[in-house]
């Protein structure tokens, strides 16, 4: 029998045999599934069997003679002539392995909507490719004969007629398969090395964390910080979901970690994931955790992994550059974490199978996702804790009580206990009430009048705009028209800068706070709202949401003991170059109504956020649409509706060295790729006519001006906008 192949040869690497690939995928997929099932409460579902079956037959159609001519190199073609997925689907359906057939159908195009499939193709033909069905059916016996001759010892597991698997289980099952399939392919082409997961060593990390906290410098809030750390560390681990209502500047980063380490050690968990609302605050948390948790002799990057923006690829050449949830401790963003839970796409789901047996810390929970996403998100959180051995801690300086409101969560939850005891909570929250005053400007600003208003207030000052374009326009205006010097008296911080360059700007801002001259300004997007240990005298926040405005208060008068009150101003804009972000229109209206009704004068920040979230959910139809789509297992619709960022984005590489490495087919670490890139909306990529890097169709190259210290990629865009006067880069 001639050798059968799964992947063709390229770049001097020989073709991969079908036998080698299938055996490797079965082994890895089964291992992934078994590792996840160790934490499953209901052991009755055929999860491992489902994954193993689809791993066995996911590439069955590659055995077709026409496909083999291409895979063996006898014939050149960009794509296989026969859809290789359909044969595996047919085989699995013929054996009543419907769950596995569903996954085989999805392993390239993503999880689909079964009801629509049945309506379109009928009970006999759902999941099938109708263009080649007859051809595949005629050849399937031959495919199976060749397959079984190569793999006689591997037998298809039996599965019950009703699997009992829920919608979320299928996301996890597809993840187990895709990780095995993509990983083996990338390793065959020498573009991904096998990652040896380091031991968790939770108990030892707890001892190291204690020593780290004891060695922190004394400050005005040291007593509060120590009380909170003690409460979090000593809290019981009975509850699967906890809250932590701890004000800014009180050491949540280390305190909540102490609790999660205690849980992870007791339950022998696989990972701890820290979910942060914005990308640029990852550096600060990563540095803290690496200093506090990495043990002697360990590689800090292997222990505490940092995931900035999305780096998930489906094309063959880029798969090895994906960021995965494999380290013991992962620091990631709300966008990456929550959109992964909602996704139906194989490349994004690839890391999801690592989530069972994980403790999750969601920081600044009120800013993590839009309010209308919480009903379906809460359903996932409850399912993960009840069925997949997960633990969640919801954390905020102004924790909303939305879980107790049936308009948001049905049925309402009143049993969630806080990590802080009542006495500690009363003490630290008493100080918080005196720290900030919120106010709103009724008249809309243009860039000139906004600058005038900002400069009239004492520095240092913070301006937060709703779009990357608006932030760059304001920063540029202050330097060109108002005499402020870039990187000396005005700083710009947004996702127009790569993570590497944002980190450098953050370091410069930290140094600037040490200067006694306070006449300086930071212009930023929402990426500065949370997690940054900055303390401005006054902040100006373009109207966005109540949660966002109050979150901004965490960057003002941050370390006050309550004797001084800081100012946070809400404002709106009307200017040709200060562009609108339509994603916020609904929450802006709610915020305006809250000010008009005097709620900021009569409610605590926590109650304000709760009230705002309730109104936002009541006036939105997305919450119900998401719940309905998830209940129907309409995976494409859930993924479409659940967009934390409201438009699709792609990776654009800024760093010229990385561009050169990719073009010359040299290995690039995923973290280096991410740190040297920006995430840009697809319609802007198309508008700017950016080109993908040869061989990497999902990764683009930046070829306009870039300013690493100030405006980032907007240095290349502003001249175009000033010329056109109607451009929009969001």
Secondary structure, 3 states (H helix, E strand, C coil): CCCCEEECCECCECCEEHHHHHHHHHHHHHHHHHHHHCCCCCCCCCHHHHHHHHHHHCCHHHHCHHHHHHHCCCCCCCCCCCCCHHHHHHHHHHCCCHHHHHHHHHHHHCCCCHHHHHHHHCCCCCCCCCCCHHHHHHHHHHHHHHHHHHCCCCCCCCCCCCCCCCHHHHHHHHHHHHHHHHHHHHHHCCCCCCCCCCCCCHHHHHHHHHHHHHCCCCCCCHHHHHHHHHHHHHCCCCCCEEEEECCCCCCHHHHHHHHHHHHHHHHCCCEEEEEECCHHHHHHHHHHHHHHHCCCCCCHHHHEEECCCCCCCCCCCCHHHCCCCCCCEEEEEHHHHHHHHHCCCHHHHCCHHHCCCEEEEECCHHHHCCHHHHHHHHHHHHHHHHHCCCEEEEEECCCCCHHHCCCCCCCCCCCCCECCCHHHHHHHHHHHCCCEEEEECCCCECHHHHHHHHHCCCCCEEEECCCHHHHHHHHHHHHHCCCCCECCCEEEECCCCCHHHHHHHHHHHHHHCCCCCCCCEEEECHHHCCCCCCCECEEEEECCCHHHHHHHHHHECCCCCCCCCEEEEEECECECCECCCHHHHHHHHHHHHHHHCCHHHHCCHHHHHHHHHHHHHHCCCHHHHHHHHHHCCCHHHHHHHCCCCCCCEEEEECCHHHHHHHHCCCCCCHHHHHHCEEEEEHHHHHHCCCEEECCEEEEEECCCCCECCCCECHHHHHHHHHHHCCCCCC
